[in-house]
Amino acid sequence: MNKDKSRNLRQALGSFPTGVTVVSCLDKNENALGFTANSFTSVSLDPKLISICIDKESFNIDSFSIAKHFAVSVLSEDQQSISTTFAMPNEDRFKNIDWRAEDTGSPIISGAVAWFDCNTEQIVDAGDHLILIGKIIAFDSSPKTPLMYLRGNYVNLGLEQKMLLAMENENTEIIVGAIIEWRKKVFLLKDNNSDSLYFPSASRLGHIDDNQSLLGVLKNLNLSINEHYLFSVFEKAEDKTSLIYYRAQAKEGAEDLVNSFYAFDDIPFDKLSDDASRIMLKRYIKERELNAFGIFVGKESEGKVEALSKNNQNT
Ligand SMILES: Cc1cc2nc3c(=O)[nH]c(=O)nc-3n(C[C@H](O)[C@H](O)[C@H](O)COP(=O)(O)O)c2cc1C
């Protein structure tokens, strides 16, 4: 399949929302191995079977092919960094991870929303993947909110709920802002009187034809963005304001606004208009460096999780 077709297929497949799991086993030397997988599926209740698909090019394919047991840990929404760790090349992904063994000895991630400890029941050869079918030996679950994955991005349900609550509160003023990135730079407006820098914002997200909305403000700035994702929701207690921030990538054409984009490692933080913006932007850059918003693009790219800036156009 040519590259474009394969990208289109991944795009279509990515429109099916999933949870995020870590699939793990012990290798022949009893070392803990694991990788991030969203191909987890329940297969049968009686007998109790689940399945996951593993890429035949996976670094650990041999270990998973011969392992008599494996485990699946369903990640919670505060475990996004674990998902990133287990999707990136790393000698020992379990090094700084809190985990334990249950019945089969396979590693189970502490704090997971649910886990399934399995005997390997069957391995099915399926194209460029193997389907591992596991017979559940032990399992547990908790009411925590799971991490979700859609169109190559993590979806944080807790954040969405926080936003809805903030919007329902009639006593708070809403400010909706955006962190817009382009080529590892971030877009900031300058207040000519005070020389301070601030994010574009408005009183609602709105629509490009609504001048009072964030999308309208961006359009008037001639700044076109790709899809936007909720990044942060917080309250400023002192003036009863709720701030809702999205993150987005600028489309090509942002060259014309190059003077308003500040390189990640050259941001004059002292000029940002307030502490909240400073803290938020520092967090954004840190997470960006960790590639926490990485998109799963499969094995065709060199890095299996590719940075948004390289190819977010199609996600
Ligand atoms: C959200 C997400 C879901 C993924 N799902 C799968 C999957 O179901 N099967 C798979 O083989 N790889 C999947 N990957 C990619 C692997 O986690 C990634 O390629 C990892 O580096 C494989 O590690 P290994 O080669 O060390 O085994 C996914 C990655 C992400 C970020």
PDBQT file of the ligand as one rigid body, heavy atoms in Angstrom, charges set to zero:
ROOT
HETATM    1  C1  LIG A 401      -1.869   4.917  21.957  1.00  0.00    +0.000 C 
HETATM    2  C2  LIG A 401      -0.968   3.902  21.328  1.00  0.00    +0.000 A 
HETATM    3  C3  LIG A 401      -1.464   2.657  20.982  1.00  0.00    +0.000 A 
HETATM    4  C4  LIG A 401      -0.645   1.670  20.428  1.00  0.00    +0.000 A 
HETATM    5  N1  LIG A 401      -1.162   0.456  20.137  1.00  0.00    +0.000 NA
HETATM    6  C5  LIG A 401      -0.367  -0.521  19.652  1.00  0.00    +0.000 A 
HETATM    7  C6  LIG A 401      -0.876  -1.839  19.452  1.00  0.00    +0.000 A 
HETATM    8  O1  LIG A 401      -2.034  -2.122  19.696  1.00  0.00    +0.000 OA
HETATM    9  N2  LIG A 401      -0.016  -2.792  18.986  1.00  0.00    +0.000 N 
HETATM   10  C7  LIG A 401       1.293  -2.520  18.720  1.00  0.00    +0.000 A 
HETATM   11  O2  LIG A 401       2.031  -3.446  18.302  1.00  0.00    +0.000 OA
HETATM   12  N3  LIG A 401       1.803  -1.282  18.909  1.00  0.00    +0.000 NA
HETATM   13  C8  LIG A 401       1.021  -0.292  19.393  1.00  0.00    +0.000 A 
HETATM   14  N4  LIG A 401       1.518   0.956  19.642  1.00  0.00    +0.000 N 
HETATM   15  C9  LIG A 401       2.917   1.228  19.319  1.00  0.00    +0.000 C 
HETATM   16  C10 LIG A 401       3.856   0.651  20.355  1.00  0.00    +0.000 C 
HETATM   17  O3  LIG A 401       3.513   1.019  21.676  1.00  0.00    +0.000 OA
HETATM   18  C11 LIG A 401       5.262   1.167  20.063  1.00  0.00    +0.000 C 
HETATM   19  O4  LIG A 401       5.560   0.888  18.712  1.00  0.00    +0.000 OA
HETATM   20  C12 LIG A 401       6.289   0.585  20.965  1.00  0.00    +0.000 C 
HETATM   21  O5  LIG A 401       7.485   1.300  20.769  1.00  0.00    +0.000 OA
HETATM   22  C13 LIG A 401       6.530  -0.890  20.714  1.00  0.00    +0.000 C 
HETATM   23  O6  LIG A 401       7.560  -1.261  21.554  1.00  0.00    +0.000 OA
HETATM   24  P1  LIG A 401       8.573  -2.462  21.245  1.00  0.00    +0.000 P 
HETATM   25  O7  LIG A 401       8.973  -2.370  19.798  1.00  0.00    +0.000 OA
HETATM   26  O8  LIG A 401       9.690  -2.190  22.193  1.00  0.00    +0.000 OA
HETATM   27  O9  LIG A 401       7.811  -3.693  21.551  1.00  0.00    +0.000 OA
HETATM   28  C14 LIG A 401       0.714   1.956  20.198  1.00  0.00    +0.000 A 
HETATM   29  C15 LIG A 401       1.233   3.206  20.549  1.00  0.00    +0.000 A 
HETATM   30  C16 LIG A 401       0.399   4.169  21.103  1.00  0.00    +0.000 A 
HETATM   31  C17 LIG A 401       0.960   5.511  21.501  1.00  0.00    +0.000 C 
ENDROOT
TORSDOF 0
